[in-house]
Amino acid sequence: IDRIEVLSPQLTYERTAKTDNFQSILSNIRRGQGGGSSTTASSSKGSGGGKKLIIRDFLLKGGKVNLAASMLGQSKAISSDLPEIHLTNIGEKKGGLNPDEAFKVIFDELTKRINSPDVMSAFSEQFKGLKLDTSGLEQGAQKEIKAVQDKIKGLLGN
């Protein structure tokens, strides 16, 4: 493949206590479950089986990464510019890579860029600036309490 150019992608980065959505995808790729059928996965693991790719030029630029964070039941998003990614000759040293392996090389680099100090710093600064709106929480809790009270009254016949 001579050139792959990805312009202005909008990526969502979801973080939990133990992992994130990008690490989950990478884990699936490592296990050979990157979305392919079982036939594709088994043929790509064989010695020399399946198509081999060399990507001469991969460019991702103008991207944004959005951090999805659930805060007190409210979905908030903060974002950062994604540093440009320019990779050349992916798979050339090995005489080509199967599609899963080539995707893993690109995705590894993408994950490094998302977790870079520049992006994490931008997320951190925006996160500090978020004002938590708790005004709706009390009203929501009161509605839930009222609903439970009504159900109990209904059960007791009051």
Rosetta constraint file for C-alpha pairs under 8 A:
AtomPair CA 1 CA 53 HARMONIC 6.97 0.50
AtomPair CA 1 CA 54 HARMONIC 6.05 0.50
AtomPair CA 1 CA 55 HARMONIC 4.79 0.50
AtomPair CA 1 CA 56 HARMONIC 6.17 0.50
AtomPair CA 1 CA 57 HARMONIC 7.93 0.50
AtomPair CA 2 CA 55 HARMONIC 6.04 0.50
AtomPair CA 2 CA 56 HARMONIC 4.96 0.50
AtomPair CA 2 CA 57 HARMONIC 6.07 0.50
AtomPair CA 3 CA 55 HARMONIC 6.70 0.50
AtomPair CA 3 CA 56 HARMONIC 6.07 0.50
AtomPair CA 3 CA 57 HARMONIC 4.64 0.50
AtomPair CA 3 CA 58 HARMONIC 5.80 0.50
AtomPair CA 3 CA 59 HARMONIC 7.88 0.50
AtomPair CA 4 CA 55 HARMONIC 7.71 0.50
AtomPair CA 4 CA 57 HARMONIC 6.31 0.50
AtomPair CA 4 CA 58 HARMONIC 4.81 0.50
AtomPair CA 4 CA 59 HARMONIC 6.26 0.50
AtomPair CA 5 CA 58 HARMONIC 5.97 0.50
AtomPair CA 5 CA 59 HARMONIC 4.80 0.50
AtomPair CA 5 CA 60 HARMONIC 5.92 0.50
AtomPair CA 6 CA 59 HARMONIC 6.11 0.50
AtomPair CA 6 CA 60 HARMONIC 4.59 0.50
AtomPair CA 6 CA 61 HARMONIC 6.53 0.50
AtomPair CA 7 CA 60 HARMONIC 5.92 0.50
AtomPair CA 7 CA 61 HARMONIC 5.34 0.50
AtomPair CA 7 CA 62 HARMONIC 5.90 0.50
AtomPair CA 7 CA 63 HARMONIC 6.83 0.50
AtomPair CA 8 CA 60 HARMONIC 7.76 0.50
AtomPair CA 8 CA 61 HARMONIC 6.09 0.50
AtomPair CA 8 CA 62 HARMONIC 4.36 0.50
AtomPair CA 8 CA 63 HARMONIC 4.29 0.50
AtomPair CA 8 CA 64 HARMONIC 7.05 0.50
AtomPair CA 9 CA 61 HARMONIC 7.84 0.50
AtomPair CA 9 CA 62 HARMONIC 7.04 0.50
AtomPair CA 9 CA 63 HARMONIC 4.62 0.50
AtomPair CA 9 CA 64 HARMONIC 6.33 0.50
AtomPair CA 10 CA 63 HARMONIC 5.90 0.50
AtomPair CA 10 CA 64 HARMONIC 5.02 0.50
AtomPair CA 10 CA 65 HARMONIC 5.91 0.50
AtomPair CA 10 CA 66 HARMONIC 7.34 0.50
AtomPair CA 11 CA 63 HARMONIC 7.63 0.50
AtomPair CA 11 CA 64 HARMONIC 6.22 0.50
AtomPair CA 11 CA 65 HARMONIC 4.65 0.50
AtomPair CA 11 CA 66 HARMONIC 6.00 0.50
AtomPair CA 12 CA 65 HARMONIC 5.72 0.50
AtomPair CA 12 CA 66 HARMONIC 4.71 0.50
AtomPair CA 12 CA 67 HARMONIC 5.97 0.50
AtomPair CA 12 CA 68 HARMONIC 6.69 0.50
AtomPair CA 13 CA 20 HARMONIC 7.09 0.50
AtomPair CA 13 CA 21 HARMONIC 6.45 0.50
AtomPair CA 13 CA 22 HARMONIC 7.18 0.50
AtomPair CA 13 CA 65 HARMONIC 6.61 0.50
AtomPair CA 13 CA 66 HARMONIC 5.81 0.50
AtomPair CA 13 CA 67 HARMONIC 4.80 0.50
AtomPair CA 13 CA 68 HARMONIC 6.15 0.50
AtomPair CA 14 CA 20 HARMONIC 5.49 0.50
AtomPair CA 14 CA 21 HARMONIC 5.54 0.50
AtomPair CA 14 CA 67 HARMONIC 5.94 0.50
AtomPair CA 14 CA 68 HARMONIC 5.15 0.50
AtomPair CA 14 CA 69 HARMONIC 6.98 0.50
AtomPair CA 15 CA 19 HARMONIC 6.17 0.50
AtomPair CA 15 CA 20 HARMONIC 4.32 0.50
AtomPair CA 15 CA 21 HARMONIC 6.76 0.50
AtomPair CA 15 CA 67 HARMONIC 7.62 0.50
AtomPair CA 15 CA 68 HARMONIC 7.28 0.50
AtomPair CA 15 CA 69 HARMONIC 7.28 0.50
AtomPair CA 16 CA 20 HARMONIC 5.81 0.50
AtomPair CA 19 CA 23 HARMONIC 6.41 0.50
AtomPair CA 19 CA 24 HARMONIC 7.33 0.50
AtomPair CA 20 CA 24 HARMONIC 6.40 0.50
AtomPair CA 21 CA 25 HARMONIC 6.35 0.50
AtomPair CA 22 CA 26 HARMONIC 6.22 0.50
AtomPair CA 22 CA 111 HARMONIC 6.63 0.50
AtomPair CA 23 CA 27 HARMONIC 6.07 0.50
AtomPair CA 23 CA 111 HARMONIC 7.91 0.50
AtomPair CA 24 CA 28 HARMONIC 6.33 0.50
AtomPair CA 25 CA 29 HARMONIC 6.29 0.50
AtomPair CA 25 CA 34 HARMONIC 7.16 0.50
AtomPair CA 26 CA 30 HARMONIC 6.18 0.50
AtomPair CA 26 CA 104 HARMONIC 6.92 0.50
AtomPair CA 26 CA 107 HARMONIC 7.35 0.50
AtomPair CA 26 CA 108 HARMONIC 7.59 0.50
AtomPair CA 27 CA 31 HARMONIC 6.29 0.50
AtomPair CA 28 CA 32 HARMONIC 6.24 0.50
AtomPair CA 28 CA 33 HARMONIC 4.92 0.50
AtomPair CA 28 CA 34 HARMONIC 5.23 0.50
AtomPair CA 29 CA 33 HARMONIC 5.50 0.50
AtomPair CA 29 CA 34 HARMONIC 4.41 0.50
AtomPair CA 29 CA 100 HARMONIC 6.64 0.50
AtomPair CA 29 CA 104 HARMONIC 6.77 0.50
AtomPair CA 30 CA 34 HARMONIC 7.89 0.50
AtomPair CA 32 CA 41 HARMONIC 5.68 0.50
AtomPair CA 32 CA 100 HARMONIC 7.58 0.50
AtomPair CA 33 CA 41 HARMONIC 6.94 0.50
AtomPair CA 34 CA 100 HARMONIC 6.92 0.50
AtomPair CA 36 CA 40 HARMONIC 5.79 0.50
AtomPair CA 36 CA 41 HARMONIC 6.23 0.50
AtomPair CA 37 CA 41 HARMONIC 6.24 0.50
AtomPair CA 38 CA 42 HARMONIC 6.05 0.50
AtomPair CA 39 CA 43 HARMONIC 6.05 0.50
AtomPair CA 40 CA 44 HARMONIC 6.01 0.50
AtomPair CA 41 CA 45 HARMONIC 6.38 0.50
AtomPair CA 42 CA 46 HARMONIC 6.54 0.50
AtomPair CA 43 CA 49 HARMONIC 5.56 0.50
AtomPair CA 43 CA 50 HARMONIC 5.90 0.50
AtomPair CA 44 CA 48 HARMONIC 7.91 0.50
AtomPair CA 44 CA 49 HARMONIC 5.86 0.50
AtomPair CA 44 CA 50 HARMONIC 5.55 0.50
AtomPair CA 44 CA 98 HARMONIC 6.24 0.50
AtomPair CA 44 CA 100 HARMONIC 7.91 0.50
AtomPair CA 45 CA 49 HARMONIC 7.33 0.50
AtomPair CA 50 CA 98 HARMONIC 6.84 0.50
AtomPair CA 51 CA 97 HARMONIC 7.91 0.50
AtomPair CA 51 CA 98 HARMONIC 5.90 0.50
AtomPair CA 51 CA 99 HARMONIC 7.61 0.50
AtomPair CA 52 CA 95 HARMONIC 7.69 0.50
AtomPair CA 52 CA 96 HARMONIC 4.72 0.50
AtomPair CA 52 CA 97 HARMONIC 4.77 0.50
AtomPair CA 52 CA 98 HARMONIC 4.63 0.50
AtomPair CA 52 CA 99 HARMONIC 7.07 0.50
AtomPair CA 53 CA 91 HARMONIC 6.63 0.50
AtomPair CA 53 CA 96 HARMONIC 4.67 0.50
AtomPair CA 53 CA 97 HARMONIC 5.01 0.50
AtomPair CA 53 CA 98 HARMONIC 5.96 0.50
AtomPair CA 53 CA 99 HARMONIC 6.66 0.50
AtomPair CA 53 CA 102 HARMONIC 7.24 0.50
AtomPair CA 54 CA 89 HARMONIC 6.24 0.50
AtomPair CA 54 CA 90 HARMONIC 5.50 0.50
AtomPair CA 54 CA 91 HARMONIC 4.92 0.50
AtomPair CA 54 CA 92 HARMONIC 5.59 0.50
AtomPair CA 54 CA 95 HARMONIC 7.50 0.50
AtomPair CA 54 CA 96 HARMONIC 4.96 0.50
AtomPair CA 54 CA 97 HARMONIC 6.62 0.50
AtomPair CA 55 CA 88 HARMONIC 6.86 0.50
AtomPair CA 55 CA 89 HARMONIC 5.39 0.50
AtomPair CA 55 CA 90 HARMONIC 4.95 0.50
AtomPair CA 55 CA 91 HARMONIC 6.84 0.50
AtomPair CA 55 CA 92 HARMONIC 7.85 0.50
AtomPair CA 56 CA 88 HARMONIC 5.16 0.50
AtomPair CA 56 CA 89 HARMONIC 4.24 0.50
AtomPair CA 56 CA 90 HARMONIC 6.39 0.50
AtomPair CA 57 CA 86 HARMONIC 7.35 0.50
AtomPair CA 57 CA 87 HARMONIC 6.00 0.50
AtomPair CA 57 CA 88 HARMONIC 4.56 0.50
AtomPair CA 57 CA 89 HARMONIC 6.33 0.50
AtomPair CA 57 CA 90 HARMONIC 7.80 0.50
AtomPair CA 58 CA 85 HARMONIC 7.71 0.50
AtomPair CA 58 CA 86 HARMONIC 5.64 0.50
AtomPair CA 58 CA 87 HARMONIC 5.06 0.50
AtomPair CA 58 CA 88 HARMONIC 6.16 0.50
AtomPair CA 59 CA 84 HARMONIC 7.46 0.50
AtomPair CA 59 CA 85 HARMONIC 5.69 0.50
AtomPair CA 59 CA 86 HARMONIC 4.56 0.50
AtomPair CA 59 CA 87 HARMONIC 6.56 0.50
AtomPair CA 60 CA 84 HARMONIC 5.73 0.50
AtomPair CA 60 CA 85 HARMONIC 5.05 0.50
AtomPair CA 60 CA 86 HARMONIC 6.50 0.50
AtomPair CA 61 CA 82 HARMONIC 7.61 0.50
AtomPair CA 61 CA 83 HARMONIC 7.20 0.50
AtomPair CA 61 CA 84 HARMONIC 4.66 0.50
AtomPair CA 61 CA 85 HARMONIC 6.53 0.50
AtomPair CA 62 CA 81 HARMONIC 7.38 0.50
AtomPair CA 62 CA 82 HARMONIC 7.01 0.50
AtomPair CA 62 CA 83 HARMONIC 7.87 0.50
AtomPair CA 62 CA 84 HARMONIC 6.97 0.50
AtomPair CA 63 CA 81 HARMONIC 6.04 0.50
AtomPair CA 63 CA 82 HARMONIC 5.03 0.50
AtomPair CA 63 CA 83 HARMONIC 7.46 0.50
AtomPair CA 63 CA 84 HARMONIC 7.64 0.50
AtomPair CA 64 CA 79 HARMONIC 6.68 0.50
AtomPair CA 64 CA 80 HARMONIC 5.70 0.50
AtomPair CA 64 CA 81 HARMONIC 4.54 0.50
AtomPair CA 64 CA 82 HARMONIC 5.05 0.50
AtomPair CA 65 CA 79 HARMONIC 5.49 0.50
AtomPair CA 65 CA 80 HARMONIC 5.47 0.50
AtomPair CA 65 CA 81 HARMONIC 6.31 0.50
AtomPair CA 65 CA 82 HARMONIC 5.96 0.50
AtomPair CA 65 CA 114 HARMONIC 7.39 0.50
AtomPair CA 66 CA 77 HARMONIC 6.24 0.50
AtomPair CA 66 CA 78 HARMONIC 5.60 0.50
AtomPair CA 66 CA 79 HARMONIC 4.17 0.50
AtomPair CA 66 CA 80 HARMONIC 6.59 0.50
AtomPair CA 67 CA 77 HARMONIC 5.57 0.50
AtomPair CA 67 CA 78 HARMONIC 5.30 0.50
AtomPair CA 67 CA 79 HARMONIC 5.87 0.50
AtomPair CA 67 CA 123 HARMONIC 7.39 0.50
AtomPair CA 68 CA 75 HARMONIC 7.24 0.50
AtomPair CA 68 CA 76 HARMONIC 6.38 0.50
AtomPair CA 68 CA 77 HARMONIC 4.89 0.50
AtomPair CA 68 CA 78 HARMONIC 6.96 0.50
AtomPair CA 69 CA 75 HARMONIC 6.19 0.50
AtomPair CA 69 CA 76 HARMONIC 5.63 0.50
AtomPair CA 69 CA 77 HARMONIC 6.18 0.50
AtomPair CA 70 CA 74 HARMONIC 5.76 0.50
AtomPair CA 70 CA 75 HARMONIC 4.76 0.50
AtomPair CA 70 CA 76 HARMONIC 6.24 0.50
AtomPair CA 71 CA 75 HARMONIC 6.21 0.50
AtomPair CA 71 CA 76 HARMONIC 6.81 0.50
AtomPair CA 71 CA 132 HARMONIC 7.71 0.50
AtomPair CA 72 CA 134 HARMONIC 7.73 0.50
AtomPair CA 78 CA 123 HARMONIC 6.48 0.50
AtomPair CA 78 CA 126 HARMONIC 6.45 0.50
AtomPair CA 78 CA 127 HARMONIC 7.14 0.50
AtomPair CA 79 CA 122 HARMONIC 7.69 0.50
AtomPair CA 79 CA 123 HARMONIC 6.59 0.50
AtomPair CA 80 CA 119 HARMONIC 5.96 0.50
AtomPair CA 80 CA 122 HARMONIC 6.04 0.50
AtomPair CA 80 CA 123 HARMONIC 6.70 0.50
AtomPair CA 81 CA 119 HARMONIC 7.18 0.50
AtomPair CA 82 CA 113 HARMONIC 7.05 0.50
AtomPair CA 82 CA 114 HARMONIC 6.80 0.50
AtomPair CA 82 CA 119 HARMONIC 7.03 0.50
AtomPair CA 83 CA 113 HARMONIC 6.38 0.50
AtomPair CA 85 CA 109 HARMONIC 7.55 0.50
AtomPair CA 85 CA 110 HARMONIC 7.38 0.50
AtomPair CA 85 CA 113 HARMONIC 7.98 0.50
AtomPair CA 87 CA 106 HARMONIC 7.94 0.50
AtomPair CA 90 CA 96 HARMONIC 7.78 0.50
AtomPair CA 90 CA 97 HARMONIC 7.95 0.50
AtomPair CA 90 CA 102 HARMONIC 6.79 0.50
AtomPair CA 90 CA 105 HARMONIC 7.57 0.50
AtomPair CA 91 CA 95 HARMONIC 6.27 0.50
AtomPair CA 91 CA 96 HARMONIC 4.47 0.50
AtomPair CA 91 CA 97 HARMONIC 5.11 0.50
AtomPair CA 91 CA 102 HARMONIC 6.81 0.50
AtomPair CA 92 CA 96 HARMONIC 5.49 0.50
AtomPair CA 97 CA 101 HARMONIC 5.68 0.50
AtomPair CA 97 CA 102 HARMONIC 5.68 0.50
AtomPair CA 98 CA 102 HARMONIC 6.29 0.50
AtomPair CA 99 CA 103 HARMONIC 6.03 0.50
AtomPair CA 100 CA 104 HARMONIC 6.14 0.50
AtomPair CA 101 CA 105 HARMONIC 6.41 0.50
AtomPair CA 102 CA 106 HARMONIC 6.56 0.50
AtomPair CA 103 CA 107 HARMONIC 5.95 0.50
AtomPair CA 104 CA 108 HARMONIC 5.82 0.50
AtomPair CA 105 CA 109 HARMONIC 6.49 0.50
AtomPair CA 106 CA 110 HARMONIC 6.23 0.50
AtomPair CA 107 CA 111 HARMONIC 6.05 0.50
AtomPair CA 108 CA 112 HARMONIC 6.27 0.50
AtomPair CA 109 CA 113 HARMONIC 6.28 0.50
AtomPair CA 110 CA 114 HARMONIC 6.25 0.50
AtomPair CA 111 CA 115 HARMONIC 6.16 0.50
AtomPair CA 112 CA 116 HARMONIC 5.96 0.50
AtomPair CA 113 CA 119 HARMONIC 7.49 0.50
AtomPair CA 114 CA 119 HARMONIC 5.99 0.50
AtomPair CA 114 CA 120 HARMONIC 7.41 0.50
AtomPair CA 115 CA 119 HARMONIC 6.49 0.50
AtomPair CA 115 CA 120 HARMONIC 6.07 0.50
AtomPair CA 116 CA 120 HARMONIC 6.14 0.50
AtomPair CA 117 CA 121 HARMONIC 5.73 0.50
AtomPair CA 118 CA 122 HARMONIC 6.27 0.50
AtomPair CA 119 CA 123 HARMONIC 6.27 0.50
AtomPair CA 120 CA 124 HARMONIC 6.04 0.50
AtomPair CA 121 CA 125 HARMONIC 6.15 0.50
AtomPair CA 122 CA 126 HARMONIC 6.26 0.50
AtomPair CA 123 CA 127 HARMONIC 5.92 0.50
AtomPair CA 124 CA 128 HARMONIC 6.21 0.50
AtomPair CA 125 CA 129 HARMONIC 6.47 0.50
AtomPair CA 126 CA 130 HARMONIC 6.50 0.50
AtomPair CA 134 CA 138 HARMONIC 7.36 0.50
AtomPair CA 135 CA 139 HARMONIC 7.35 0.50
AtomPair CA 136 CA 140 HARMONIC 6.04 0.50
AtomPair CA 137 CA 141 HARMONIC 6.08 0.50
AtomPair CA 138 CA 142 HARMONIC 6.14 0.50
AtomPair CA 139 CA 143 HARMONIC 6.26 0.50
AtomPair CA 140 CA 144 HARMONIC 6.31 0.50
AtomPair CA 141 CA 145 HARMONIC 6.19 0.50
AtomPair CA 142 CA 146 HARMONIC 6.15 0.50
AtomPair CA 143 CA 147 HARMONIC 6.16 0.50
AtomPair CA 144 CA 148 HARMONIC 6.28 0.50
AtomPair CA 145 CA 149 HARMONIC 6.17 0.50
AtomPair CA 146 CA 150 HARMONIC 6.13 0.50
AtomPair CA 147 CA 151 HARMONIC 6.28 0.50
AtomPair CA 148 CA 152 HARMONIC 6.24 0.50
AtomPair CA 149 CA 153 HARMONIC 6.19 0.50
AtomPair CA 150 CA 154 HARMONIC 6.12 0.50
AtomPair CA 151 CA 155 HARMONIC 6.25 0.50
AtomPair CA 152 CA 156 HARMONIC 6.22 0.50
AtomPair CA 153 CA 157 HARMONIC 5.93 0.50
AtomPair CA 153 CA 158 HARMONIC 5.02 0.50
AtomPair CA 154 CA 158 HARMONIC 6.17 0.50
